[in-house]
Amino acid sequence: MAETPIIEIRDLTKIYKGSDEPAVRSLSLGIYTNEIFGLLGPNGAGKTTTISILCGLFAPTSGHVTIDGLDLHHHMNQIRHIIGVVPQEIALYATLTARENLTFFGNMYGIRGAELDQRISENLAFFGLEKFAGKKVSTYSGGMKRRVNLIAGLLHRPKILFLDEPTVGIDVQSRNVIINFLHELKKTGTTII
């Protein structure tokens, strides 16, 4: 018997109000557990729209999506607990330090106290940011901001991680750190899109 996809998309279509063409047209695919799955295409192909639908930010015009056996339309609150999202734009507070940002996001996921402190410290160390943890994010390079942004999406240890252009506009060293981390993360059973 074939494995069931952790994400199953059938005939997904998204038409924005006032648009002549769909941003996404009849997309069907399956993404399996522990897979690194890339959405590739030119600007305007619908990659960000697809990710936004899968994360519950936009409703599809039509089609059906299940994530970990849960219907996207009916179970989005449950789905939010098993997904992590790293948006294309940096989603950090520039006037806060990395540690303060990560504490804020960890608290949003319901993680607190020693457990949160440990997760933050481990991730900052892995990404080579421990000595910058007390500095305001506004002083960080683009690559450093991207790494903290990635950590924020991982603190709750999601089953599925959505990344929208996680290495755009960063230096080679930061890109390599992120790519190596994603390969290590895959070994833990996390599905990465």
C-alpha positions as CSV (number, residue, x, y, z in Angstrom):
1,M,0.0,0.0,0.0
2,A,1.4,3.4,-1.0
3,E,2.1,6.0,1.7
4,T,-0.5,8.8,2.0
5,P,0.9,12.3,1.3
6,I,1.2,14.6,4.4
7,I,0.0,17.4,2.1
8,E,-2.5,16.5,-0.7
9,I,-3.6,19.2,-3.1
10,R,-6.4,18.6,-5.6
11,D,-7.4,21.0,-8.3
12,L,-6.3,24.1,-6.3
13,T,-7.2,27.4,-8.0
14,K,-6.9,30.9,-6.7
15,I,-8.3,33.9,-8.6
16,Y,-7.7,37.3,-7.0
17,K,-10.5,39.9,-7.3
18,G,-10.1,42.0,-10.4
19,S,-7.6,39.6,-12.0
20,D,-8.0,38.3,-15.5
21,E,-6.0,35.1,-14.9
22,P,-5.8,32.8,-11.9
23,A,-2.7,33.1,-9.7
24,V,-2.9,29.3,-9.3
25,R,-4.8,27.1,-11.8
26,S,-5.9,23.5,-11.1
27,L,-2.8,22.6,-9.1
28,S,-2.7,18.9,-7.9
29,L,0.2,17.3,-6.1
30,G,1.1,15.2,-3.1
31,I,4.0,16.0,-0.7
32,Y,5.2,13.2,1.5
33,T,6.5,13.0,5.0
34,N,10.2,13.8,5.4
35,E,10.4,15.2,1.9
36,I,12.1,18.4,0.9
37,F,9.8,19.7,-1.8
38,G,10.6,22.8,-3.9
39,L,8.1,24.9,-5.8
40,L,9.9,26.3,-8.8
41,G,8.7,28.8,-11.4
42,P,9.2,32.3,-12.6
43,N,7.9,35.4,-10.8
44,G,4.1,35.4,-10.8
45,A,3.8,31.6,-11.2
46,G,1.8,31.3,-8.0
47,K,4.5,29.9,-5.6
48,T,3.9,32.4,-2.8
49,T,0.1,32.2,-3.3
50,T,0.2,28.4,-3.0
51,I,2.2,28.6,0.2
52,S,-0.1,31.3,1.6
53,I,-3.1,29.1,0.9
54,L,-1.4,26.1,2.6
55,C,-0.6,28.2,5.6
56,G,-4.2,29.5,5.9
57,L,-3.5,33.1,4.9
58,F,-5.6,33.0,1.8
59,A,-8.7,31.0,1.0
60,P,-8.6,29.1,-2.3
61,T,-11.2,30.0,-5.0
62,S,-11.7,26.2,-5.5
63,G,-10.0,22.9,-4.9
64,H,-9.3,20.7,-1.9
65,V,-6.3,20.6,0.5
66,T,-5.5,18.2,3.3
67,I,-2.6,18.6,5.6
68,D,-1.6,15.6,7.9
69,G,-5.1,14.2,7.2
70,L,-6.9,17.4,8.2
71,D,-9.1,19.3,5.8
72,L,-7.6,22.8,5.3
73,H,-11.0,24.5,5.2
74,H,-12.4,22.9,8.3
75,H,-9.3,22.3,10.5
76,M,-7.0,25.3,10.1
77,N,-6.7,25.9,13.9
78,Q,-5.3,22.3,14.3
79,I,-3.1,22.6,11.2
80,R,-1.5,25.8,12.6
81,H,0.0,23.8,15.5
82,I,1.9,21.4,13.1
83,I,3.2,23.9,10.6
84,G,6.0,26.4,10.7
85,V,6.2,29.4,8.4
86,V,9.2,31.4,7.3
87,P,7.9,34.2,5.1
88,Q,9.8,35.8,2.2
89,E,9.9,39.1,4.0
90,I,11.8,39.3,7.3
91,A,9.1,39.0,10.1
92,L,11.1,40.3,13.1
93,Y,10.9,43.4,15.3
94,A,13.9,45.5,14.4
95,T,14.0,47.2,17.8
96,L,14.2,44.0,19.7
97,T,17.2,41.7,20.1
98,A,17.3,38.2,18.6
99,R,16.6,36.6,22.0
100,E,13.6,39.0,22.6
101,N,12.2,38.3,19.1
102,L,12.5,34.6,19.6
103,T,11.0,34.7,23.1
104,F,8.0,36.6,21.7
105,F,7.5,34.1,18.9
106,G,8.0,31.1,21.3
107,N,5.4,32.6,23.6
108,M,3.0,32.8,20.7
109,Y,3.4,29.1,20.2
110,G,2.8,28.5,23.9
111,I,6.4,27.6,24.7
112,R,7.7,29.2,27.9
113,G,10.3,29.1,30.7
114,A,13.4,26.8,30.6
115,E,12.1,24.9,27.6
116,L,11.9,28.0,25.5
117,D,15.3,29.3,26.8
118,Q,16.9,26.0,25.8
119,R,15.4,25.9,22.3
120,I,16.5,29.6,21.7
121,S,20.0,29.0,22.9
122,E,20.4,25.8,20.9
123,N,19.2,27.4,17.7
124,L,21.3,30.5,18.2
125,A,24.4,28.4,18.8
126,F,23.7,26.2,15.7
127,F,23.3,29.2,13.5
128,G,26.4,30.9,14.9
129,L,24.4,33.8,16.4
130,E,24.9,33.3,20.2
131,K,27.3,36.2,20.6
132,F,24.7,38.5,18.8
133,A,21.7,37.3,20.8
134,G,21.6,40.5,22.9
135,K,22.0,42.9,19.9
136,K,19.0,44.6,18.2
137,V,18.0,42.9,15.0
138,S,18.3,46.3,13.2
139,T,22.1,46.0,13.5
140,Y,22.2,42.5,11.8
141,S,23.2,41.8,8.3
142,G,20.6,40.4,5.9
143,G,21.9,36.8,6.4
144,M,21.8,37.1,10.2
145,K,18.2,38.4,10.0
146,R,17.3,35.4,7.7
147,R,18.7,33.0,10.2
148,V,16.8,34.5,13.1
149,N,13.6,34.5,10.9
150,L,14.1,30.8,10.3
151,I,14.6,30.0,14.0
152,A,11.3,31.9,14.8
153,G,9.4,29.5,12.4
154,L,11.0,26.4,14.1
155,L,10.8,27.0,17.8
156,H,7.7,24.9,18.2
157,R,9.2,22.0,16.2
158,P,6.7,21.8,13.4
159,K,6.0,18.6,11.4
160,I,5.9,20.7,8.2
161,L,8.0,23.8,7.5
162,F,7.0,26.3,4.8
163,L,9.8,28.5,3.5
164,D,9.2,31.3,1.0
165,E,12.6,32.1,-0.6
166,P,14.6,31.6,2.6
167,T,18.0,32.4,1.0
168,V,17.1,35.3,-1.3
169,G,19.5,38.2,-1.1
170,I,21.9,36.7,1.5
171,D,25.6,35.9,1.5
172,V,27.1,32.5,0.6
173,Q,28.0,31.7,4.2
174,S,24.5,32.3,5.5
175,R,23.0,30.4,2.6
176,N,25.2,27.4,3.3
177,V,24.3,27.5,7.0
178,I,20.6,27.5,6.1
179,I,20.8,24.7,3.5
180,N,22.9,22.5,5.8
181,F,20.4,23.1,8.6
182,L,17.5,22.1,6.4
183,H,19.2,18.8,5.5
184,E,19.7,18.1,9.2
185,L,16.1,19.1,10.0
186,K,14.9,16.6,7.3
187,K,16.6,13.8,9.3
188,T,14.2,14.6,12.2
189,G,11.2,13.7,10.1
190,T,10.2,17.3,9.2
191,T,8.7,17.9,5.8
192,I,10.1,21.0,4.2
193,I,8.4,23.0,1.4
